[in-house]
Amino acid sequence: MRAPNPTVLVVGATGRFAGLVVPELVRRNASVRALVRDRPANIEKARKLGASEVVTGDLRNHQSLESAVEGVDGVFHIGPAFAPDEAAMGVAMVEAASRAGVRKFVFSSVIQPTNTRLENHASKVPVEAALYSTDMEYTILHPANFMQNIEAGWPFIVEHGVFSEPFPTTAKLARVDYRDVAEVAAIALTEARLAYATLELCAGMHSRDEIVSMMGEELGLPISAGEPAFGEWAANARLPYSDGQMYLLAKVFDHYAHYGVGGNSLTLRAALGREPRSLRSFIGELAQRSARAV
Ligand SMILES: NC(=O)c1ccc[n+]([C@@H]2O[C@H](COP(=O)([O-])OP(=O)(O)OC[C@H]3O[C@@H](n4cnc5c(N)ncnc54)[C@H](OP(=O)(O)O)[C@@H]3O)[C@@H](O)[C@H]2O)c1
């Protein structure tokens, strides 16, 4: 993007992940217009993260998207996980941006979107296809499993000495720190060098057996790897998902059980121009935070 101080619309700006993109953009002198749903807490949170404008809207309300994209140079889009109409929401965002003459669009998709046996991967494909049929400069990000997923269960891990996921402890998953994804997104929206790139974003692959050994070393406590049934795991995780969304999540874990998820760090390293944040350092940060809290 050639505009020296572009204005970028960030979808989901108060979410756990897009919320990390806002400060990265501000650090690069972009002005952020946050698109949030109409809740007072969202507006305040977006401003605290650094957004200079906050617009309320809904990905299901096309009219609200038309006003949200007016006058922006770029859009960062991430879709809500396991939403049955995630593809339609993404396509609507792409079309609204294209009609408004937005020059640059970054889509945070998923690793292996062509694994269409998983609905949450298949739902990214129409959004990517919609981008290919626009005149916008797009950058498509294919992030691996987010390391931040581990953070949600961290207090339980420290208290009970067990890290549980409902698939075998030997299954290796590609993982990425979403702060690195956010940095790549911000580079793509403020520089020209990632234009038209489709980037697999992965820091490395680890099994839960390997992860608990890292946790044990960082915490100085023994941590074991649990493998509960999906129902038991779901009861503890208390995710804000409907039965339909939980069914799709169960399918993802079933896939992990059989095949894990492969990923390669080559493109992330090249896009960042440095080593990606490792899972070991992510766990180290969590351990230091809990040590400070004691
Ligand atoms: N978790 C992983 O390991 C992983 C890995 C790779 C890719 N992904 C992909 O990452 C994406 C995000 O994951 P997530 O759902 O877990 O993130 P999330 O934190 O729930 O973020 C979703 C954001 O979208 C917003 N949102 C939801 N419905 C909306 C609507 N109708 N209109 C406008 N905004 C709406 C939410 O806003 P509110 O704050 O108002 O609720 C929230 O800020 C998914 O597409 C998933 O497939 C996830």
The ligand as an SDF file (V2000), in Angstrom:
LIG
                    3D

 48 52  0  0  0  0  0  0  0  0999 V2000
   -8.3030  -21.0940   16.8550 N   0  0  0  0  0  0  0  0  0  0  0  0
   -7.3980  -21.5420   16.0020 C   0  0  0  0  0  0  0  0  0  0  0  0
   -6.4650  -22.2490   16.3790 O   0  0  0  0  0  0  0  0  0  0  0  0
   -7.5010  -21.1500   14.5470 C   0  0  0  0  0  0  0  0  0  0  0  0
   -6.4700  -21.5060   13.6820 C   0  0  0  0  0  0  0  0  0  0  0  0
   -6.5330  -21.0840   12.3510 C   0  0  0  0  0  0  0  0  0  0  0  0
   -7.6060  -20.3210   11.9170 C   0  0  0  0  0  0  0  0  0  0  0  0
   -8.6110  -20.0160   12.7900 N   0  0  0  0  0  0  0  0  0  0  0  0
   -9.7110  -19.1850   12.3050 C   0  0  0  0  0  0  0  0  0  0  0  0
   -9.7140  -17.9430   12.9940 O   0  0  0  0  0  0  0  0  0  0  0  0
  -11.0170  -17.3840   12.9560 C   0  0  0  0  0  0  0  0  0  0  0  0
  -11.3830  -16.7110   14.2750 C   0  0  0  0  0  0  0  0  0  0  0  0
  -11.4700  -17.6110   15.3040 O   0  0  0  0  0  0  0  0  0  0  0  0
  -12.4130  -17.3180   16.5630 P   0  0  0  0  0  0  0  0  0  0  0  0
  -13.8590  -17.3280   16.2260 O   0  0  0  0  0  0  0  0  0  0  0  0
  -11.9270  -18.2290   17.5840 O   0  0  0  0  0  0  0  0  0  0  0  0
  -12.0900  -15.8110   16.9410 O   0  0  0  0  0  0  0  0  0  0  0  0
  -12.9340  -14.8250   17.8440 P   0  0  0  0  0  0  0  0  0  0  0  0
  -12.0280  -14.3750   18.9050 O   0  0  0  0  0  0  0  0  0  0  0  0
  -14.2510  -15.3450   18.2200 O   0  0  0  0  0  0  0  0  0  0  0  0
  -13.1230  -13.6610   16.8200 O   0  0  0  0  0  0  0  0  0  0  0  0
  -14.2230  -13.5340   16.0710 C   0  0  0  0  0  0  0  0  0  0  0  0
  -14.4660  -12.0340   15.9820 C   0  0  0  0  0  0  0  0  0  0  0  0
  -15.4860  -11.8360   15.0270 O   0  0  0  0  0  0  0  0  0  0  0  0
  -16.4770  -11.0240   15.6190 C   0  0  0  0  0  0  0  0  0  0  0  0
  -17.7880  -11.4020   15.0990 N   0  0  0  0  0  0  0  0  0  0  0  0
  -18.4440  -12.5560   15.3070 C   0  0  0  0  0  0  0  0  0  0  0  0
  -19.6280  -12.5390   14.6540 N   0  0  0  0  0  0  0  0  0  0  0  0
  -19.6860  -11.3230   14.0310 C   0  0  0  0  0  0  0  0  0  0  0  0
  -20.6460  -10.6900   13.2060 C   0  0  0  0  0  0  0  0  0  0  0  0
  -21.7920  -11.2940   12.8770 N   0  0  0  0  0  0  0  0  0  0  0  0
  -20.3780   -9.4500   12.7660 N   0  0  0  0  0  0  0  0  0  0  0  0
  -19.2190   -8.8040   13.0980 C   0  0  0  0  0  0  0  0  0  0  0  0
  -18.2700   -9.3600   13.8580 N   0  0  0  0  0  0  0  0  0  0  0  0
  -18.5100  -10.6040   14.3190 C   0  0  0  0  0  0  0  0  0  0  0  0
  -16.4430  -11.2350   17.1110 C   0  0  0  0  0  0  0  0  0  0  0  0
  -16.9550  -10.0670   17.6870 O   0  0  0  0  0  0  0  0  0  0  0  0
  -17.5310   -9.9420   19.1540 P   0  0  0  0  0  0  0  0  0  0  0  0
  -16.3030   -9.5410   19.9490 O   0  0  0  0  0  0  0  0  0  0  0  0
  -18.5590   -8.8920   19.0390 O   0  0  0  0  0  0  0  0  0  0  0  0
  -18.0760  -11.2920   19.5490 O   0  0  0  0  0  0  0  0  0  0  0  0
  -14.9470  -11.4590   17.3280 C   0  0  0  0  0  0  0  0  0  0  0  0
  -14.3030  -10.2370   17.5460 O   0  0  0  0  0  0  0  0  0  0  0  0
  -11.9490  -18.4880   12.4800 C   0  0  0  0  0  0  0  0  0  0  0  0
  -12.2590  -18.2510   11.1280 O   0  0  0  0  0  0  0  0  0  0  0  0
  -11.0910  -19.7530   12.5910 C   0  0  0  0  0  0  0  0  0  0  0  0
  -11.4530  -20.7480   11.6530 O   0  0  0  0  0  0  0  0  0  0  0  0
   -8.5750  -20.3930   14.0860 C   0  0  0  0  0  0  0  0  0  0  0  0
  1  2  1  0
  2  3  2  0
  2  4  1  0
  4  5  1  0
  4 48  2  0
  5  6  2  0
  6  7  1  0
  7  8  2  0
  8  9  1  0
  8 48  1  0
  9 10  1  0
  9 46  1  0
 10 11  1  0
 11 12  1  0
 11 44  1  0
 12 13  1  0
 13 14  1  0
 14 15  2  0
 14 16  1  0
 14 17  1  0
 17 18  1  0
 18 19  2  0
 18 20  1  0
 18 21  1  0
 21 22  1  0
 22 23  1  0
 23 24  1  0
 23 42  1  0
 24 25  1  0
 25 26  1  0
 25 36  1  0
 26 27  1  0
 26 35  1  0
 27 28  2  0
 28 29  1  0
 29 30  1  0
 29 35  2  0
 30 31  1  0
 30 32  2  0
 32 33  1  0
 33 34  2  0
 34 35  1  0
 36 37  1  0
 36 42  1  0
 37 38  1  0
 38 39  2  0
 38 40  1  0
 38 41  1  0
 42 43  1  0
 44 45  1  0
 44 46  1  0
 46 47  1  0
M  CHG  2   8   1  16  -1
M  END
$$$$
